[in-house]
């Protein structure tokens, strides 16, 4: 494979599609997979290289699809698994790539894993989530706060313990210190890679590992009134733990099981050794905090370049800003106006998988119909 084919994502332009607001094909008022297929010619005319598809999995929609109840299904709101397979075929026939949103930090509280986990303290999947005893006064185990406000701990009256949720109470966090959880998410990745997806954008990856001792987070000396309440504390112990690099490296090894056609290389006569995480050796050894600083620099550089390239390539004089994780178009009468997915600005880190990307993104502000990330 040529170097340009190997590294297509380095200069590729990604268009994020939030499915429910992109294109409705059956007049039910909700965008769907068939609508995306219908609009592929428009995306080609824009000159984009790849589609980043926000969650389309079965969900109660407490957080607009980021509360997943089944990692390997398609929500009927958007279509069927057959519709998704048709989308993959059409995307690749058009010469584009498609990456999925992978949401490994938490599930819906309606996911079968959590339903079993909360049934009893003694069930096997109890340790798939983060359960803790109440504090001495009966309150939450520590001072960690939800990104959406309030305590990040919810009390379960049936089992008399608290479970942790970094976001909504309907989004309990998985316990990534449990090897069974890691294996389960790796199998989810394999399922979609076998379907032919070209990689993943990994949601809130810095949240996956929490402090093993569950120490209180320190207060934020720079907090000012009027800022979101959760900013009153620094997330020293609830995010950005060094072990997250091991998690990413394991995900990378799952990716390396597949060749660029979605074929499982474990079934072939030989398997090439997995490449180094992120290629830059020093970055692989950096702390999680240092990694986030690098991510910010990547986003700014890539965003400027993609904006310049798209401005010169958008038909009809419209401007499509598809920088690191952004999607916006002012091309008249086309998706990207009222019908496009919401605008999001993100900081991105790319984990190289042959010609495939994993994208770890941090949306910077809430937009209508889309989740907020700090």
N, C-alpha and C positions, 0 to 999 in steps of 0.2 A: 504494500500500500504506500502511495506517495506521501510525502510529508504534509502536503496541503490537505489531502484526504484525512490523514491522521489527526490534524489539528483544526478541522473545519470550525469547531466551536470557538476557537480563539478570536476569529474575526467575524463569526456568524452573527446575524441579527435575529434576535428572538422576539416573537410576538406573543405576548401573554393573552390567552383567551379565558375570560370568565364565562363559562358556557351559558348560564341562565340569562345573561343579558346580551349575548352576542348575536345570535340569529335564530328566530323561531320558524320552524319549517311546517308546523301543523296548526298554527293559529290558536294555540292554547295559552298564549301569553308568556311562555317560558322558552328560552333558547334551548337548543338540543344538539345532539351529535349530527343528525342529518343536516341541520342548518350550517354547521361548520363545513361539512363536505360541500354544500352548495356554494360556500364562499371561498373555497380554495383558489379559484381563479383570481379573486381580488387580492388574496395574500400574495400570490405569485406576482401580480402586477405591482405590488408594493416593493418587491425585491427582497422580502425576508427570506431567511434560510431555515428557520425552525419555528415550531409552535410549542409553547409551554402551556399545557392544559391544566387549569385549576381543577380541584377535585370533582370527580363525576361519580364517586362511589355512593352506595346506599347510605343515607344519613337522615337523622331527624331534623337536620338543618337548624340546630340551635346556634351554630356559628357558620352558617352558609356553606356547609359541606366539609368544613374542617373538623367536624365531629363525626368520625367514620364508624359505621356500624358493621361494615363488611368490606375488607380490603380488596377482595377479589371479585367484586360484583360491580354492576352499573346501576345507578339509581334509575328507576323507571321514569322519573321526571325527565331524564335526558335521552333515554332510549334503552337499548339492549346490548348484550355482549356482542351480538352479531353486528349491530350498528357500529360498535367500536372497532371490530375487526375490519369492517368496510372502510372506516375512517383511516386506519393504519395503512391499508392497501392504497387508498386514494392519495394519502399524504406522500407515501414513498413513490408512487407512480408519478407524482408531480415533481419529484426531486427534492422534497422537503424532508425535514426530520421532525420527530415528535417526542417531547419529554413530558412525563407525568409529574404531578405534585405527589411526593411521598410524605406522609404525615406520620412519622414514627414516634413522636413524643407522647401522644395521647390518643385515646379512642373516644367514641361516644360512650356514655353510660348505658346505652342500649346494645353495645357490642356483646356478643355471647361470652367473650372472655371476662368482661367486667361483671356481667350478670352472674357468672359462676363465682368470680372472685369475692363478691359481696355476700354470697349465700351463707358462708360460714368461715370461721377462722381456720378451719382444718382442711379446706378444699385445696386441691393441688395448685389451682391458679390464684390462690390468695396472694402469693408473693410475686405475681405478674404485675401487680400495681403497688403503690406505695402506701402502706397502712402503718399508723403509729398510734400508740396509746395517748390518751389525753394528758395534758400537763397536770401538775399537782392540784391546780385549782379547777380542773375539769375542762379548761379551755383548750385551744389549739396547741399542738406540740411545740411550735416555735412561732416566730414573727414573720415568716415568709408571706408575701402578698401576691395575689393574683394580678396578672398583667391587666385585667379588666376591672380591678378595684376590689378592695376587701381582702379578708384572709384567704390564703390559698388552700385552706383546709376545710373539708366538709365532714360533718359528723354523721356516721351511720348508726342509727338507733338500734338496728337489729343486732349488730355485732359489737357495738359499743367501742368503736375505734374511729379515728379520723383517716380519710384518704386525701391525698394531695392532688390538686389541680392547678397548674400554672395559669390556666385561662378560666373558662367557665366551669362551674361545678358539674355541668353535664359532660365535661371533657377530662376524665381522670387520667393522670399521667401513668404511663407504663414504667415499670422498674427495669431500667436498662442495665442494672447490675446483675440481673437474672439471665443466665445463658439461654434459657428456654425462650425468653422474650426476643433476644437477638436472633435466634434461629427462626422463630416465627416470622419476624419481619424480613429476614433474608429470603425466606420461602415466598413471601409476598413479592419481593423484587424479582425472584426467578419466574414467578407466574407471569408477570407483565413483560419481562424480557423475552420469554418464549412466545408471547403474542407479537413481538416485534418492535416494542417501544425502543427509542434511541437513548434513553437515560432518564434521570430523575432530577427534579428540583426538590431538595430536601428541606422540609419546613422546620424552623426553629431548632436547628441541630445543636446550638449551644445550650439548649435546655435539657438535653438527654440525660446527662449525668449530674446527680446532685451530691452534695457533701455527705459522706457516709455517716458522719456523726450528727447531722441535722442541726448544726449550730445556728444560732440566731444571726441574721444578717445585720451588719452595722448600719447605723443611721447615716443619712446623706447630709454632710455639712453644708452642701451647696443647694439644698432644696429651698425653693421659694414658693410662698403661697400662690395658689392659682395654677400650679403645675399638677399633673395627675397624681392622685394620692399614693399610687404604688412607687413613685419616685422618692418617697420619703426615706426609703432604705436602699442601700446598695446591694445588688444581687451577688455578693461575694461567694456565698455558699450554695445558692440555689441554681446558679448557672455557671457556665465557663469553667468547668472543672477539667484539669489536664487529661483525664482519662477519655475525654470525648474523641481525642485523636485515635485511640485504639478502635473506637466504634466506627469512625470514618474509614480507617484502614480495612476493617473487616467488611464494610460495605463495598469497598473497592475490590476486595478479593472476590466477592460475589459477582460483581460486574465482569471481572476478568475470566470468569468461567465461560463467558459467551463471546463468540466472535461478532463481527460487525453485521452479520445477518441474523442475529438472534439465535444462533445454533449453540447448544450447550457443548462446550469444548471438552467437558469431562467424558463425553461419549466418543471423542475422537482419539486416534492413536497416541497423540502427544498433546501436552498442555504447556504453553509457554508460561514462564514464571511471571507473576504479577509485577507491574511496574511500581515504582516508588510513589507514594502519595504526593500529589501536587508537583512532582518532578523536582522542585527546588528543595534540596536537602535540608537547608537551614530552616525553611518554613515548616517542614515536617516535624521539627523538634521544638518549634516555637510554642509558647504557652497559648492557651485559648484566647487570652486577652490580646496578645500580640497578633494572633491570627485575625482577630476582628479589625485591628488597625490596618492590616494588609488588605483585608476585604474592602474597606472603605476606599483605599487608594485604587484598587482594581476597578471599582464601580465608577469612580470619577473619570478615570482614563478611558475606560471602555465606553462609558456613556457619551463623552465628548466625541469620540471617534464615530460611534454609531449614529449619533445625531447628525454629524457632518455628512456621512455617507447617505443616510436616508433622505436628507433634505434635497440632495441632488438626484435621488432616484425615484421619489414619489411622483406618480403620474398626476397631471392636472394641477400641479403647483401646490398641492396639499402637503402638509408637514406631518410625517409620521415619526414620532420620537420613540424609538425602541431601544434605548440604551439599556444598561444593566438592569433587566427586569422591568423596564417601562414599556407600556403600550399606549400609544395615543396617535390619532390621526385626525386631521382636519380636512381630508379630501372630501369634497362635497358629495353628498348623496351616497356614501359608502359606509360599510361597517367601520367603526372607529369614531363616528359621530355619536348620535343618541343611542345607537344599537350596539356599540362596542363594549368590551369589558372595561371595568373601572381603571382609572389611572393609578399606578402604584410606582413608587420609587423604591429601589432596593439596593442593598449592598450585597454583592455576590462574591462567592468563592467557587472556583471551578475545580472539580476533581477529575483529572484526565482519565478517560477510559477509551483507549484507542481513538476511534472517532466519536466516542460517546461522552456526554457530559453528565456529571451530577451537579446540580446547582443548589447551593446552600444560601438562602436569601433571607434578608431581614427587611420587610416592608417598613417604611419610615412613617407613614401616616395612614389613618383610617380614611377610606373612601366609601361612598354609598354602596352597600351590598358586598363589602369586602372586609376581611378580618384586619384588625389592627395589630401591628408589631412595633415595638419600640425601636 
